[in-house]
Structure formats: structure tokens, C-alpha cells
Amino acid sequence: MLDQIRTVAQGWVGKALLALITIPFALFGIDSYLSSAGNNVAVAKVGGNSISVQAYDNALKNMRNRLQSEGKFEQAQLDSPEVKSLVLDQLINKQLLSDEIHNAKYAISDSQLATYVTGMPEFQKDGKFSQELYDQTLSQNQLSPSKFEAGMRADLLAQQAQDGIARLGFISNARADEVLKLANQQRVVTVSEIKTKDFVDQVTVKPEEVKAYYEQHKNKLIVPEQVKIEFLSLAPVNFMRNVNVSDDEVKKYYDDNAAKFQGNEQRRASHILIAFGVSATPEQKQQAKAKAEEILAQIKKDPSKFEQLAVKNSQDPGSAVKGGDLGSFSRGAMVKPFEDAAFSMKVNQVSDLVESEFGYHIIKVTEISGQNADFNSLKPQIKGDLMFQKAKDEFAKQAEAFSDLVYTQSGSLEPAAKAFGGQVQKSDWLSRESGAKFFKNNEKIMSLIFSNEVLKDRRNTEAIEVSTDNMVSARVVDYKPAAPKSFDEVKAGIEALLKLEAASKLAISKGEAALKDLRDGKNVAGIEWIKEVTVDRKNAQGLTDLAMNQVFKTNTAKLPAYSGLADSKQGYLLVKVIKVDSSSLADEETKKAAKAQLNAALANEYIAAYKQSLREKAKVTVNEKLLLSNAAK
């Protein structure tokens, strides 16, 4: 709630995003969702309460919208089970906290609420609470006082329930200094790798050892069952030769989608906003317009005063302090009246008044970058896209007929190939795994191929979509059952494996012996150390993660300090720490900030543990199937 109100105060773009994204969830919380869910199916149950699909779905959409607006995630990530679980966990935690507040009888009195609200910086004017500013902010966000105050009360109750727990997360100055020293500590180090591969030539593997390994592992050295297949695919490309697109269609598509074909052109602009509010009366709008016209007249008289007048008059706080500068933007980033005006202007041109839902804008374009893409240069691309789209449409129409024909004529793929202008193709030997990769990691087609009906009766598989807009039906031509690999097939591989295992043991043995001698103060021949480097936890100076981890695990009570790490594949890593420097102390301001971060992290851990304890005490059940289904997207 507090973050939302503060965001609202930052500018007209922020207000627009906020109204669309944060208000439904952050303001009203879980109670409004629960109360509006009716008899909807529950995606989770928390004690005696249910979290409905409707509540979950709305919260998920809000999360996706927020992440998309921040450009933090790709669509595949937004649809991932991890994001879904995160959203549900947040709803569960809110319900648990709400139940705890109710059971523990936490309360915020009307006077406490009033004191807090009237003291919020967002509603201060000339050092005191402004009823006018309060009403205006709520109006701009389409909130009634009762809804806003109910949301604030819920937030304060949640804060009250968690504050005592958070205060347990305290770290002393001495401990904070110690952590900071460790975090900033530098170590002068060198490493040496005793590599397995350097010992391979020293190893001899006897033929009887290879044979014994084969006999011992024969049941694992299996050639999986394999098939040779023929298959027929149906895709939009099958219909391309019958598709025609006229020049008139291309031109119409270009005109209808002009905004889509604007190349990479961007505009940088400044503006002065004179707002009139969401529910402005005609008189209020006229007053705002008169003020905007007065400012515009001053600018036309002296254009150099634009930035000065923006700082003084613009009611978009986010840009006003920068002389009205909004930075660079592409089409689609601004509301349409603003965008249409900005993209029709030249550099340093000042617009007439432009009315949007936020008020009256005076716009000045300060920079144009990138370029538009004209019709003639785009014509071949658009024509190709339209042809492919028509082919896709025809594919969608014919897909069912294709499926029916490979089923009714299941003894051969040739009738379907002739009917749809395709060509039956043949494969080499395929296992289930290699076949799935062959068909773009589609395991379903291979499951069908290895089914009794297809494998034994040699019938066509049903037509399935192995990838987007690509249907395939297949039939088995030949089959080989699973069988052990012959000794000759695997002999060379077994010999190489046994050599590697023996070489690894030699490398590790040499490494461990070298480490013992180094710790005893002896010189060790044949150890090649890299050039000394100074590292800290953020700067590895080319060392691997494995080496860095070992460097900071090394006990440095006595210098030089040595440690080692065995890797059954790579060999043995020796680490030598020559010097430790913990004197890099931060200034007091940095130390203070670091301590605050540590306290905050510790407080978050306590709060997380508190919420987990609530979850363990309550009976929480999650409908996993519903959570991951399309119904809850």
C-alpha cells in the first residue's frame, strides 16, 4: 500500500501503470479476492479458508504484468511453474498472516489510523496534511476513502504482526565489522592443477581387466530396441504453392498495421502537463486548458523558456524536475494522443495543446533517432508473411482431413502423400531417445511408434503435432529388439574408461602427497604454480568457481597456507594462500549501510521463519494439478 501510493506520486506514466497493475492486489489484499470468489474451485486451502482459482488467477496476471512492464522476464519464464508457485505462496502467506492477526486480536484504532494517514508525506502540503491533495490522489486512483483506509488498516495490522519478529534480527557492531572484513578480505594466492590426463600414458590396462569389466557390466551395456520408420509430415509449406497474395492486400495490411512497421525510430521529448484529474468537471477542464494556453503563449514568445516553465508549472513530478524531459521512447510507449503528436513533429518543434486522459500536454521533441521503414522496402517481407499466414490457415483447415486419411488408410502413407502433395521419407535406425530428438524432442511420436498396434501390426500412427504447425504420421519398416553390445563394440571404450580411472587415482595420490609435504614445509618437485593473483569474493582474476571456493575455505591461521581438492575426473587442485589482507575497511557511511543490509537480511530470515511456522501450524493443502493446469493461467 505505502509503495503503491508513493509510486502514484511520481508521475503520470507511473499512475497509468499503477492503476492497471498494483491496485487490484496490493490495495485490497486477499480478503476482496476471497469474498468475490463465490463457490469457485479452490487452488489451495489454508486452515478453514480457501484460495479460489479466481483469486489466484488475478494475482498471477498482476505478477506477470508487473514483470513484463519491468522487462525482467521472457514469456516462457512468466508461464513457468516457479512463477505460479511463487504467486500461490504469496497468497498463502497473506492468508496465514490474516488468520494470525484475527486469532491474536491485533487491532489498529481509528485514531492510530488517522494519525498515520495524516502524517504520510504523500498528503503533505506546506508542512501539513492537505485534504485537497488526499482527495485528489484517491480520485486519480479511483479509490473511495473507505477502501483506501481499509487497505491501510490491513497493511498496518500486517506490519504490527511482523515488526516484533523483525526486530529479533539484530546484529552487533562488532559482528557487522567482522562480516564486512570477511566480505572485503583479499587473498594473494596461486594454484596448481595435477591433471588426470597427464597420467593416462603411464597407465597400462590388461586385456583380462577389460574383459572382466565387460562381463561384470554386460547387463548395462545394452543396445536399446530400434526401428526404421517411414513418415509423412503436413505443414503450411505443403500449401504455399497454391497461395496468392495481391499487391492490394499487401498495401492494405501495411496501412492497417502502420505502427508495427515503424522500424527502430525513437523520439526524445519533453512535456509540460497541466492535469485536470480523472473525474474533472467541464469547469475544471476549462481552467486547466486556460492555464495551459497561457503557458503555451509564453513558450511561443520565447521557446528557450520551455525547461524553466516545465520545472515551475508541470504537474508530472517525475519529469518536471528534469525540465519536462521524458527520455527516449518508441511507438506504443505513450498514450495515443501524445504519441501521435510526438511522432508527427520535427526536432525542437513545440506542439499546440494535446489533450489526453491525464490532462493537457505541451510537447517539445528534442531528438529523433533510428529510422522508419517505408512500404516499398517492406513489401516483399509483408507479402511473404501474408502468404505464409494463408498457408497456415489452409493447414489448419486440412489438418483434420490429414488425420482422418492416415487413420482410415492405416496400411500405407502413400494415399495421404498423394492427397496432400507430400513425400514419404525414410529414417535410419532410431531408438526411443534418438527418435525423440529426431522429431524435435517429441517423445509422444516415439511412444506411438513403439506401441503394439504400430510396432507389430505395422499400421500408421495417428497424426500428431510434433512441433508448432507440423503434423507427422509414421509407420515401422523394420525393428530390432534390445540386445547386449558385443565385446568388440565396447572394448575400446572400456579400456579408455579404465585408463582414466587409474590415471585419476595416480593424480589424486600425487596431489595428496604433495599437499602433505607442502604443509610439512618441504619443497615439492614437479609442481607448477600459476602466477600469484590477488582475489576477493567478487574478483576471481581468472580462477574457476571451484578454485575460488577452495581459496576461501583454506584455513589461513598459518601462512603460507595450503589446501587441496580431489576431482575424480579432472585430478587434484592445490591451493596456496600467501597473504591475507583484511585491512580494507570501509568508511563509516559504508559500514552503516552494510550493517543496515545485514539487519534487514536477518529480519527477513526471521520473518520467513515466522511465516513458515504459521504454515506448519496451519493445515495447508495445495491442488497441484489445478495449480499447473491451463485453467489456472
Residue pairs with C-beta under 8 A, 6 or more apart in sequence:
1 26
1 27
1 151
1 152
1 154
1 155
2 120
2 155
3 26
4 18
4 22
4 23
4 26
4 27
5 120
5 122
5 137
6 122
7 14
7 18
7 22
8 14
8 15
8 18
8 122
8 137
8 140
8 141
9 122
9 137
9 317
10 317
10 318
11 316
11 317
11 318
11 319
12 273
12 275
12 316
12 318
12 358
12 359
13 318
13 334
14 318
15 140
15 141
15 358
16 335
16 358
17 69
18 141
19 141
19 142
20 65
21 62
21 65
21 66
21 69
22 62
22 66
23 141
23 142
23 143
24 58
24 62
25 33
25 58
25 59
25 62
27 143
27 147
27 148
27 151
28 147
28 150
28 151
29 94
29 98
29 151
29 154
30 51
30 55
30 91
30 94
30 95
30 98
31 98
31 154
33 51
33 52
33 54
33 55
33 58
33 59
33 91
34 49
34 50
34 51
34 52
34 55
34 95
36 54
36 55
37 50
37 52
37 53
37 54
37 55
38 52
38 54
40 52
40 53
40 54
41 52
41 53
41 623
41 626
42 50
42 51
42 52
42 53
42 623
43 51
43 52
43 53
43 55
43 56
43 88
43 622
43 623
43 626
43 627
43 632
44 50
44 51
44 56
44 88
44 91
44 92
44 620
44 621
44 622
44 623
44 627
45 51
45 619
45 620
45 621
46 92
46 95
46 96
46 99
46 618
46 619
46 620
47 95
47 96
47 99
47 618
47 619
47 620
49 95
49 99
51 88
51 91
51 92
51 95
53 626
53 631
53 632
55 91
56 87
56 88
56 91
56 627
56 632
57 632
57 633
59 87
59 90
59 91
60 83
60 84
60 87
60 632
60 633
63 83
63 86
63 87
64 78
64 83
67 73
67 78
67 83
68 78
73 83
77 83
79 633
81 627
81 628
84 627
84 628
84 632
85 627
88 622
88 627
92 615
92 620
92 622
93 611
93 614
93 615
96 611
96 614
96 615
96 618
96 620
97 158
97 161
97 162
97 611
97 614
98 154
99 614
99 618
100 161
100 614
101 157
101 158
101 160
101 161
104 161
106 157
106 160
106 161
107 157
108 153
108 156
108 157
108 160
112 156
113 149
113 152
113 153
113 156
116 152
116 156
117 123
117 134
117 149
117 152
118 129
119 129
122 133
122 137
123 129
123 130
123 133
123 134
123 137
124 130
124 133
125 132
125 133
136 277
138 144
138 145
138 148
139 277
139 278
139 279
140 277
140 278
142 278
162 607
162 610
165 603
165 606
165 607
165 610
166 603
166 606
166 607
167 603
168 603
168 606
169 599
169 600
169 601
169 602
169 603
169 604
169 605
169 606
170 599
170 602
171 179
171 595
171 598
171 599
171 602
173 595
176 591
176 594
176 595
176 598
177 591
179 594
179 598
180 585
180 586
180 591
180 594
181 582
181 585
182 582
183 537
183 594
184 536
184 582
184 584
184 585
184 586
185 536
185 537
185 580
185 581
185 582
185 584
186 534
186 535
186 536
186 580
186 581
186 582
186 584
187 534
187 535
187 536
187 551
187 552
187 556
187 577
187 579
187 580
187 581
188 532
188 533
188 534
188 577
188 578
188 579
188 580
188 581
189 532
189 533
189 534
189 535
189 543
189 551
189 575
189 576
189 577
189 578
190 529
190 530
190 531
190 532
190 533
190 576
190 578
191 529
191 530
191 543
191 547
191 551
191 573
191 574
191 575
191 576
192 527
192 528
192 529
192 530
192 573
192 574
192 576
193 570
193 571
193 572
193 573
193 574
194 507
194 508
194 510
194 511
194 514
194 527
194 571
194 572
194 573
194 574
195 507
195 570
195 571
196 500
196 503
196 504
196 507
196 569
196 570
196 571
197 503
197 571
198 503
198 507
198 571
199 502
199 503
199 504
199 506
199 507
199 571
200 499
200 500
200 503
202 503
202 506
203 499
203 502
203 503
203 506
205 495
205 498
205 499
205 502
209 498
210 491
210 494
210 495
210 498
211 487
213 494
213 497
213 498
214 221
214 487
214 490
214 491
214 494
218 484
219 484
221 484
221 485
221 490
222 482
222 483
222 484
222 485
223 480
223 482
223 483
223 484
223 485
224 431
224 432
224 433
224 482
225 431
225 432
225 450
225 479
225 480
225 481
225 482
226 429
226 430
226 431
226 479
226 480
227 429
227 430
227 435
227 449
227 450
227 455
227 476
227 477
227 478
227 479
227 480
228 426
228 427
228 428
228 429
228 430
228 476
228 477
228 478
228 479
229 426
229 427
229 430
229 435
229 449
229 474
229 475
229 476
229 477
230 413
230 424
230 425
230 426
230 427
230 474
230 475
230 477
231 413
231 424
231 425
231 427
231 472
231 473
231 474
231 475
232 406
232 413
232 416
232 417
232 422
232 423
232 424
232 425
232 472
232 473
232 474
233 422
233 425
233 466
233 470
233 471
233 472
234 395
234 398
234 399
234 402
234 420
234 422
234 463
234 470
234 471
234 472
235 395
235 469
235 470
235 471
236 388
236 391
236 392
236 394
236 395
236 469
237 391
238 391
238 395
238 420
238 421
238 422
239 390
239 391
239 394
239 395
239 398
240 387
240 388
240 391
241 421
242 394
243 387
243 390
243 391
243 394
244 387
245 383
245 386
245 387
245 390
247 379
249 386
250 379
250 382
250 383
250 386
251 375
253 382
253 386
254 261
254 375
254 378
254 379
254 382
259 331
259 332
261 373
261 378
262 330
262 331
262 343
262 372
262 373
263 370
263 371
263 372
263 373
264 330
264 370
264 371
265 330
265 331
265 343
265 368
265 369
265 370
265 371
265 372
266 328
266 329
266 330
266 368
266 369
266 370
267 328
267 329
267 342
267 343
267 365
267 367
267 368
268 325
268 326
268 327
268 328
268 329
268 365
268 366
268 367
268 368
268 369
269 326
269 329
269 342
269 363
269 364
269 365
269 366
270 306
270 307
270 310
270 319
270 322
270 323
270 324
270 325
270 326
270 363
270 364
270 366
271 310
271 314
271 316
271 319
271 324
271 326
271 338
271 361
271 362
271 363
271 364
272 292
272 295
272 306
272 309
272 310
272 313
272 314
272 324
272 361
272 362
273 314
273 315
273 316
273 319
273 358
273 359
273 360
273 361
274 288
274 289
274 291
274 292
274 295
274 313
274 314
274 315
274 359
274 360
275 288
275 315
275 316
275 358
275 359
276 284
276 285
276 287
276 288
276 359
276 360
277 284
278 357
280 288
288 359
288 360
289 353
289 360
291 313
292 353
292 359
292 360
292 362
293 353
295 309
295 313
295 362
296 350
296 352
296 353
296 362
298 305
298 309
299 305
299 306
299 309
299 350
299 362
300 350
303 348
303 350
306 323
306 324
306 350
306 362
306 364
307 323
307 324
308 323
310 319
310 320
310 323
310 324
311 320
311 321
311 323
311 324
313 320
314 320
314 324
315 359
316 324
319 325
319 326
324 364
325 366
328 367
328 369
331 339
331 343
332 339
333 339
334 342
335 356
335 357
335 358
337 354
337 355
337 356
338 354
338 356
338 361
338 363
341 351
341 354
341 361
341 363
342 351
342 363
342 365
345 351
345 363
345 365
346 365
346 368
347 365
347 366
347 367
347 368
348 364
348 365
348 366
349 364
349 365
350 362
350 363
350 364
351 361
351 362
351 363
351 364
353 360
353 361
353 362
354 360
354 361
354 362
354 363
355 361
392 469
395 469
398 420
399 463
399 471
401 419
402 416
402 420
402 463
402 471
402 473
403 462
403 463
403 471
403 473
405 415
405 416
405 419
406 413
406 416
406 460
406 461
406 462
406 463
406 473
407 460
407 462
407 463
409 415
409 416
409 460
410 459
410 460
411 458
411 459
411 460
412 460
412 475
413 424
413 460
413 473
413 475
414 424
416 422
416 473
417 423
417 424
426 477
427 435
427 438
429 480
430 438
430 446
432 443
432 446
432 447
432 450
435 445
435 446
435 449
436 442
436 443
436 445
436 446
439 445
439 446
439 466
439 467
439 472
440 466
440 467
442 464
442 466
442 467
444 464
444 466
445 461
445 464
445 466
445 472
445 474
448 454
448 461
448 462
448 464
448 474
449 455
449 461
449 474
449 476
451 461
453 459
454 460
454 461
454 474
454 475
454 476
455 476
455 479
458 475
458 476
459 475
460 473
460 474
460 475
461 473
461 474
461 475
462 473
463 471
463 472
463 473
464 471
464 472
464 473
465 471
466 472
500 569
504 568
504 569
504 571
507 571
507 572
508 566
508 568
508 571
508 572
510 572
511 564
511 566
511 571
511 572
511 573
511 574
512 564
512 566
512 572
514 524
514 527
514 564
514 574
515 562
515 563
515 564
515 574
517 523
517 524
518 524
518 562
518 574
518 576
519 562
527 574
529 576
532 578
533 541
533 542
533 543
534 541
535 541
535 543
535 548
535 551
537 548
537 552
540 547
540 548
543 551
546 565
546 567
546 573
547 573
547 575
550 563
550 564
550 565
550 573
550 575
551 575
551 577
553 563
554 561
554 562
554 563
554 575
554 577
555 561
555 563
556 577
556 580
559 577
559 578
559 579
559 580
560 576
560 577
560 578
561 576
561 577
562 574
562 575
562 576
562 577
563 574
563 575
563 577
564 572
564 573
564 574
564 575
565 572
565 573
565 575
566 572
567 573
585 591
586 594
626 632
